[in-house]
Amino acid sequence: MTTIDIRTIPTSLDREVRAILPEEAGVTADGVLTIGGCTATALAATYGTPLYVMDETGLRRQIRRFVDGLRERWPNSEVLFASKSLPVVGMYAIAAAEGLSIDVAGGGELKLALAAGVDPARIHLHGNAKSDDELQMALDAGVGTIIVDNFHDIERLVERVTRAQHVLVRIIPSIAAETHASQYTGGSESKFGLLPSQLEDAIARMARNAAIVVDGVHLHIGSQILAAAPFAQAVAAISRIGAFDVYDVGGGLGVKYDVSDHPPTVEEYLDTIVAAAREHLPAGAKLLIEPGRSIVARAGVTLYRVNTVKRTGRTFVAVDGGMSDLIDVALTDQPYLPLAAERLDETPSVPTDLVGRQCESGDLLARDALLPEMAPGDLVAFATTGAYAYTLANNYNGALKPAVVFVKDGDARLAVRRETYEDLLRTHLPAVETTW
């Protein structure tokens, strides 16, 4: 197989488009997309479609940008992987191996992290509605830090903690970051966290159990934020709450999904946060950040097979997935870049509505996307799907959740197998005739 570096692919895929594809993407001489040295054709034939493909080399490189970059700028620091963005055992293992601590939200993510061999001391438990069972699970596992979101968290911890347990208190920062309403978490009406005016009471209540160690405060302003300034505002806001040993300023750095998106680079993001930390935080304090989307999104590509093509005044190309495996299109109007994965040497010229197989008019993956003339059996690749696509996969219309494959240096490693119909039926009980 002859592979061409992605920088030399046809001019129809300009620099802005190339910046959306995985770092280790390429194109064969006959126009087939490659990821991590594996062709889309071979991956689809081996693992089926829909298929989530992750560029492991690019992913690890991005992790190092965060870990090394923050350490160089602020040595007393820690980078946590916001694992809700890609809760896969193989991803937890990669994150831990590359020096990330882990942010989990709920018992399921905690179980996945532990199954990957993550040191419990490097796990932080989040959640605005933690159950008794989840808190006890975290305490039993020896989770390093629990983020307290509300007074019921505190009461449960006071009752249960029997050995030193580090906590951070989540605070509402009232920062107006520009993003989709569903991804805005730092406003004054957010469901997450306590008001700064409630912090003193929260700390006093935790003081009833001497084993609870309040290290500091936490905030998060939102997700898919495409400007650096709100992160500096967050640091300033958290500094006004008081002097602590630890300040966790959350995550939220956006990524380039569309050619019109121009997010800060990792370096620009870190420069902004650290400059604000130097201005506002105690010099010896520990600084934490929690990237998720900005670590995994670009590394991911989702492959689909075309099932039908229909022309009814518009050209509809229907693929074998949809809202079941790429639901953010419907939830947040998130645009994704579609490509004809085996025909990148052709100039796309046909305005196409790419639709899924779910029984919803909102199951529209891309409207008026320029593609070559498509036919059943063709492969379509959607770029920048590494974050939240797998997380939010569902069984709408009985769809089976796709496999997840990590690719590197021409090799593919199955991380999550494709769901089967047997899996779909496993939690259902046999039908029983009932007289009402």
C-alpha positions as CSV (number, residue, x, y, z in Angstrom):
1,M,0.0,0.0,0.0
2,T,1.3,3.4,-1.0
3,T,0.3,6.1,1.5
4,I,0.5,9.8,0.9
5,D,0.8,12.2,3.8
6,I,-2.4,14.0,4.5
7,R,-0.8,17.3,3.6
8,T,-0.6,16.3,0.0
9,I,-4.2,15.2,-0.5
10,P,-6.2,16.9,-3.2
11,T,-6.7,20.6,-3.2
12,S,-10.4,20.1,-2.7
13,L,-9.5,19.2,0.9
14,D,-7.8,22.4,1.9
15,R,-5.8,23.2,5.0
16,E,-8.8,23.9,7.2
17,V,-10.3,20.5,6.3
18,R,-7.0,18.7,6.9
19,A,-6.9,20.3,10.4
20,I,-10.2,18.5,11.2
21,L,-8.9,15.0,10.3
22,P,-6.8,12.9,12.7
23,E,-3.1,13.9,12.9
24,E,-2.2,10.5,11.5
25,A,-4.6,10.5,8.6
26,G,-3.5,9.9,5.1
27,V,-4.7,9.0,1.6
28,T,-3.6,6.1,-0.6
29,A,-2.6,6.8,-4.2
30,D,-6.1,5.7,-5.3
31,G,-7.9,8.0,-2.9
32,V,-8.7,5.9,0.1
33,L,-8.6,7.5,3.6
34,T,-6.1,6.0,6.0
35,I,-6.0,6.4,9.8
36,G,-2.9,5.4,11.7
37,G,-1.7,3.6,8.6
38,C,-4.9,1.5,8.2
39,T,-7.2,2.0,5.2
40,A,-10.8,2.8,5.8
41,T,-11.7,0.0,3.4
42,A,-9.8,-2.6,5.4
43,L,-11.1,-1.4,8.8
44,A,-14.7,-1.5,7.6
45,A,-14.3,-4.9,6.0
46,T,-12.7,-6.3,9.2
47,Y,-14.9,-4.7,11.9
48,G,-18.1,-3.7,10.1
49,T,-19.9,-0.3,10.1
50,P,-20.8,1.9,11.8
51,L,-17.3,1.9,13.3
52,Y,-15.5,4.3,15.7
53,V,-11.8,4.6,14.7
54,M,-9.3,6.3,17.0
55,D,-5.8,7.5,15.9
56,E,-3.8,6.3,18.9
57,T,-0.6,8.1,17.9
58,G,-2.2,11.5,17.5
59,L,-4.2,10.9,20.7
60,R,-1.1,10.2,22.8
61,R,0.6,13.2,21.2
62,Q,-2.3,15.5,22.2
63,I,-2.2,14.2,25.8
64,R,1.5,15.0,26.0
65,R,0.8,18.6,24.8
66,F,-1.5,19.0,27.8
67,V,0.6,17.2,30.5
68,D,4.0,18.4,29.5
69,G,2.8,21.9,28.5
70,L,1.1,22.6,31.9
71,R,3.9,21.1,33.9
72,E,6.4,23.4,32.1
73,R,4.3,26.5,32.7
74,W,3.1,25.6,36.3
75,P,5.1,22.7,37.8
76,N,2.7,22.1,40.7
77,S,-0.1,21.0,38.4
78,E,-2.2,18.0,37.4
79,V,-4.1,17.2,34.2
80,L,-7.2,15.1,34.5
81,F,-8.9,13.3,31.6
82,A,-12.6,14.1,31.6
83,S,-13.5,10.5,30.8
84,K,-17.1,11.1,30.0
85,S,-15.9,12.2,26.6
86,L,-14.7,8.6,25.8
87,P,-15.4,6.1,28.6
88,V,-13.6,3.1,27.1
89,V,-11.3,0.8,29.2
90,G,-8.6,1.0,26.6
91,M,-8.8,4.8,26.6
92,Y,-8.5,4.9,30.4
93,A,-5.4,2.8,30.2
94,I,-3.8,5.1,27.6
95,A,-4.7,8.2,29.6
96,A,-3.1,6.8,32.8
97,A,0.0,5.5,30.9
98,E,0.5,9.0,29.4
99,G,0.4,10.7,32.9
100,L,-3.2,11.8,33.1
101,S,-5.3,11.5,36.2
102,I,-8.9,10.6,35.7
103,D,-12.2,12.4,36.2
104,V,-15.2,10.1,36.5
105,A,-18.8,11.0,36.9
106,G,-20.7,8.1,38.5
107,G,-20.2,4.5,39.3
108,G,-20.0,3.2,35.8
109,E,-17.1,5.4,34.8
110,L,-15.4,4.5,38.1
111,K,-15.7,0.8,37.3
112,L,-14.3,1.3,33.9
113,A,-11.3,3.2,35.2
114,L,-10.6,0.6,37.8
115,A,-10.9,-2.1,35.2
116,A,-8.2,-0.3,33.2
117,G,-5.9,-0.5,36.2
118,V,-6.0,3.2,37.0
119,D,-4.5,4.0,40.4
120,P,-7.6,4.9,42.6
121,A,-5.5,7.7,44.2
122,R,-5.5,9.4,40.8
123,I,-9.2,9.3,40.3
124,H,-11.5,12.3,41.0
125,L,-15.3,11.5,41.4
126,H,-17.7,14.1,40.1
127,G,-21.5,14.3,39.9
128,N,-24.3,16.6,41.0
129,A,-26.5,13.6,42.1
130,K,-24.2,11.0,43.6
131,S,-26.0,8.2,45.2
132,D,-25.3,6.5,48.5
133,D,-24.0,3.5,46.6
134,E,-21.7,5.5,44.4
135,L,-20.1,7.4,47.2
136,Q,-19.6,4.2,49.1
137,M,-18.1,2.6,46.0
138,A,-15.7,5.5,45.7
139,L,-14.7,5.3,49.4
140,D,-14.2,1.6,49.2
141,A,-12.0,1.9,46.1
142,G,-9.8,4.6,47.7
143,V,-10.6,7.3,45.2
144,G,-8.2,10.1,45.7
145,T,-10.5,13.1,45.5
146,I,-14.3,13.6,45.7
147,I,-15.7,16.8,44.3
148,V,-18.5,17.9,46.6
149,D,-21.4,19.4,44.6
150,N,-24.1,20.0,47.3
151,F,-24.9,19.7,51.0
152,H,-26.3,16.2,50.6
153,D,-22.9,15.1,49.3
154,I,-21.5,16.5,52.5
155,E,-24.0,14.8,54.8
156,R,-23.3,11.5,53.2
157,L,-19.6,11.9,53.4
158,V,-19.7,13.0,57.0
159,E,-21.6,9.8,57.8
160,R,-19.3,7.5,55.8
161,V,-15.7,8.7,55.7
162,T,-13.5,6.7,58.1
163,R,-10.0,7.4,56.7
164,A,-8.5,10.5,55.1
165,Q,-10.5,11.6,52.1
166,H,-9.5,14.6,50.0
167,V,-12.3,16.7,48.6
168,L,-12.8,19.8,46.4
169,V,-15.9,21.9,46.6
170,R,-17.5,22.8,43.3
171,I,-18.4,26.5,43.0
172,I,-20.7,28.3,40.6
173,P,-18.5,30.9,39.0
174,S,-21.2,32.8,37.1
175,I,-19.0,33.0,33.9
176,A,-20.8,33.5,30.6
177,A,-19.0,31.4,28.1
178,E,-20.3,31.3,24.6
179,T,-21.4,27.7,23.7
180,H,-24.5,25.6,23.1
181,A,-27.0,26.0,26.0
182,S,-26.7,22.3,26.8
183,Q,-22.9,22.7,27.3
184,Y,-23.0,25.8,29.4
185,T,-22.3,24.8,33.0
186,G,-20.8,27.9,34.7
187,G,-23.8,30.3,34.8
188,S,-25.5,31.5,37.9
189,E,-28.5,29.1,37.3
190,S,-26.3,26.1,36.7
191,K,-27.4,22.8,38.3
192,F,-23.7,22.2,39.2
193,G,-22.1,23.4,42.4
194,L,-22.7,25.7,45.3
195,L,-22.7,29.5,45.4
196,P,-19.5,31.1,46.7
197,S,-21.6,32.4,49.6
198,Q,-22.3,28.8,50.6
199,L,-18.7,27.7,50.7
200,E,-18.0,28.7,54.4
201,D,-21.0,26.7,55.5
202,A,-20.0,23.7,53.4
203,I,-16.5,23.6,54.9
204,A,-17.9,24.0,58.4
205,R,-20.2,21.0,57.9
206,M,-17.4,18.9,56.6
207,A,-15.3,19.8,59.7
208,R,-17.6,17.6,61.7
209,N,-15.6,14.6,60.4
210,A,-11.9,15.1,60.9
211,A,-11.0,12.6,58.2
212,I,-12.4,14.9,55.5
213,V,-9.6,17.0,54.0
214,V,-10.8,20.1,52.1
215,D,-8.0,20.8,49.6
216,G,-9.6,23.6,47.7
217,V,-12.2,24.5,45.1
218,H,-13.4,23.4,41.6
219,L,-15.3,25.0,38.8
220,H,-16.3,24.3,35.2
221,I,-17.6,26.9,32.8
222,G,-18.8,24.7,29.9
223,S,-17.8,22.7,26.9
224,Q,-16.8,23.4,23.3
225,I,-15.6,26.9,24.2
226,L,-13.8,28.5,21.2
227,A,-12.2,31.5,22.9
228,A,-9.4,31.7,25.5
229,A,-10.7,34.7,27.5
230,P,-13.4,32.8,29.5
231,F,-10.8,30.5,30.9
232,A,-8.8,33.5,32.3
233,Q,-12.1,34.8,33.8
234,A,-12.6,31.5,35.4
235,V,-9.2,31.6,37.1
236,A,-9.9,35.1,38.3
237,A,-13.3,34.1,39.6
238,I,-12.0,31.1,41.6
239,S,-9.3,33.2,43.1
240,R,-11.8,35.5,44.7
241,I,-13.3,32.7,46.7
242,G,-10.3,32.5,49.0
243,A,-6.9,31.0,49.5
244,F,-6.6,27.2,49.1
245,D,-4.0,24.6,48.3
246,V,-5.7,23.4,45.2
247,Y,-7.6,25.1,42.4
248,D,-9.3,23.0,39.7
249,V,-10.5,25.2,36.8
250,G,-12.2,22.4,34.9
251,G,-12.0,21.8,31.1
252,G,-14.1,23.0,28.2
253,L,-11.5,23.8,25.5
254,G,-13.3,23.5,22.1
255,V,-12.2,21.7,19.0
256,K,-12.4,22.3,15.3
257,Y,-15.4,20.5,13.9
258,D,-16.1,22.8,11.0
259,V,-13.9,25.0,8.8
260,S,-15.4,28.0,10.4
261,D,-14.2,26.9,13.9
262,H,-11.0,28.5,15.2
263,P,-10.4,27.3,18.7
264,P,-7.3,28.2,20.7
265,T,-4.4,25.8,20.4
266,V,-3.4,23.8,23.4
267,E,-0.5,26.1,23.9
268,E,-2.6,29.3,23.7
269,Y,-5.1,27.8,26.1
270,L,-2.4,26.9,28.6
271,D,-0.7,30.3,28.2
272,T,-4.0,32.0,29.0
273,I,-4.8,29.9,32.1
274,V,-1.3,30.1,33.5
275,A,-0.9,33.8,32.9
276,A,-4.2,34.3,34.9
277,A,-3.0,31.9,37.6
278,R,0.2,33.9,38.0
279,E,-1.8,37.0,38.4
280,H,-4.5,35.7,40.7
281,L,-3.5,32.5,42.5
282,P,-1.1,31.8,45.4
283,A,2.3,31.0,43.9
284,G,2.5,27.6,45.7
285,A,-1.0,26.4,44.9
286,K,-1.7,23.3,42.8
287,L,-3.5,24.0,39.5
288,L,-5.7,21.4,37.9
289,I,-7.4,21.3,34.5
290,E,-9.8,18.7,33.0
291,P,-9.6,18.4,29.2
292,G,-11.8,15.7,27.6
293,R,-13.2,16.7,24.2
294,S,-10.0,18.5,23.3
295,I,-8.0,15.3,23.9
296,V,-10.0,12.8,22.0
297,A,-12.3,14.5,19.5
298,R,-9.9,15.0,16.6
299,A,-8.4,11.5,17.0
300,G,-11.7,9.9,16.1
301,V,-13.4,9.1,12.8
302,T,-16.7,7.3,12.3
303,L,-17.1,5.1,9.3
304,Y,-20.5,4.4,7.7
305,R,-21.7,2.3,4.7
306,V,-24.2,3.8,2.4
307,N,-27.4,1.8,2.3
308,T,-29.6,3.8,0.0
309,V,-29.6,6.9,-2.3
310,K,-32.8,8.7,-3.1
311,R,-33.5,11.8,-5.2
312,T,-36.8,13.5,-4.5
313,G,-35.9,17.1,-5.3
314,R,-33.0,16.7,-2.8
315,T,-30.3,14.0,-2.9
316,F,-30.6,11.8,0.2
317,V,-27.8,9.5,1.0
318,A,-28.8,7.2,3.9
319,V,-26.1,5.4,5.9
320,D,-26.2,2.4,8.3
321,G,-26.1,4.5,11.4
322,G,-27.4,7.9,12.5
323,M,-28.8,9.3,15.7
324,S,-27.9,6.0,17.4
325,D,-24.2,6.6,17.1
326,L,-23.7,10.3,16.3
327,I,-26.5,12.0,18.3
328,D,-24.7,15.3,18.9
329,V,-25.9,16.5,15.5
330,A,-29.5,16.4,16.9
331,L,-28.7,17.4,20.5
332,T,-26.4,20.4,19.9
333,D,-26.6,21.1,16.1
334,Q,-23.0,20.0,16.0
335,P,-21.7,20.0,12.4
336,Y,-19.4,17.2,11.4
337,L,-17.3,16.9,8.3
338,P,-18.3,14.0,6.0
339,L,-16.0,12.6,3.3
340,A,-16.3,9.9,0.7
341,A,-13.7,7.7,2.4
342,E,-12.6,5.7,-0.7
343,R,-12.8,8.5,-3.2
344,L,-10.8,11.4,-1.8
345,D,-9.0,11.8,-5.2
346,E,-12.3,13.0,-6.7
347,T,-13.6,16.5,-6.5
348,P,-16.9,16.5,-4.6
349,S,-19.6,18.3,-6.5
350,V,-23.0,16.9,-5.5
351,P,-24.9,18.7,-2.7
352,T,-26.0,15.9,-0.5
353,D,-28.2,15.4,2.6
354,L,-26.5,12.6,4.6
355,V,-29.2,11.0,6.7
356,G,-29.3,8.1,9.2
357,R,-31.6,5.1,9.6
358,Q,-33.5,6.3,12.6
359,C,-37.2,7.1,12.4
360,E,-36.8,10.8,13.0
361,S,-36.6,13.8,10.6
362,G,-34.0,15.2,12.9
363,D,-31.7,12.2,12.0
364,L,-29.8,14.5,9.5
365,L,-26.1,14.0,9.8
366,A,-25.1,16.6,7.3
367,R,-27.2,19.0,5.0
368,D,-25.9,20.1,1.6
369,A,-22.6,18.4,2.1
370,L,-20.5,18.3,-1.1
371,L,-19.7,14.7,-2.0
372,P,-19.1,12.8,-5.2
373,E,-22.1,10.9,-6.7
374,M,-22.7,8.3,-4.0
375,A,-24.0,4.7,-4.4
376,P,-25.0,1.9,-2.0
377,G,-21.9,0.3,-0.6
378,D,-19.8,3.4,-0.6
379,L,-18.0,4.3,2.6
380,V,-18.5,7.7,4.3
381,A,-16.2,9.0,7.0
382,F,-17.2,11.6,9.6
383,A,-14.3,13.4,11.1
384,T,-13.7,14.6,14.7
385,T,-16.0,12.1,16.3
386,G,-13.7,10.9,19.1
387,A,-15.6,12.8,21.8
388,Y,-19.1,11.9,23.0
389,A,-20.1,9.8,19.9
390,Y,-19.4,6.5,21.6
391,T,-20.4,7.9,25.0
392,L,-23.9,8.8,23.8
393,A,-24.5,5.8,21.5
394,N,-27.9,4.2,22.0
395,N,-30.2,1.5,20.7
396,Y,-32.9,3.7,19.0
397,N,-34.9,1.5,16.6
398,G,-32.9,-1.5,17.9
399,A,-29.6,-0.2,16.5
400,L,-26.5,-2.0,17.8
401,K,-23.8,0.1,19.3
402,P,-20.6,0.2,17.1
403,A,-17.2,-1.3,17.8
404,V,-14.3,1.0,18.8
405,V,-10.9,0.4,17.2
406,F,-7.6,2.0,18.1
407,V,-5.1,2.2,15.1
408,K,-1.4,2.8,15.2
409,D,1.4,2.2,12.8
410,G,-0.7,0.1,10.4
411,D,-2.1,-2.1,13.2
412,A,-5.7,-2.1,14.5
413,R,-6.6,-3.0,18.1
414,L,-10.3,-3.7,19.0
415,A,-11.1,-1.8,22.2
416,V,-14.9,-2.4,22.3
417,R,-16.5,-5.1,20.3
418,R,-19.7,-4.5,18.3
419,E,-22.9,-5.0,20.2
420,T,-24.9,-8.1,19.1
421,Y,-28.6,-8.8,19.1
422,E,-27.9,-11.2,21.9
423,D,-26.5,-8.3,23.9
424,L,-29.6,-6.3,23.1
425,L,-31.8,-9.0,24.5
426,R,-29.7,-9.9,27.5
427,T,-31.4,-7.5,30.0
428,H,-34.9,-8.3,28.8
429,L,-37.0,-10.9,30.6
430,P,-39.0,-13.5,28.7
431,A,-42.4,-12.5,27.6
432,V,-45.1,-13.5,30.1
433,E,-48.8,-13.5,29.3
434,T,-50.5,-11.3,31.8
435,T,-54.2,-10.8,32.5
436,W,-55.0,-7.3,33.4
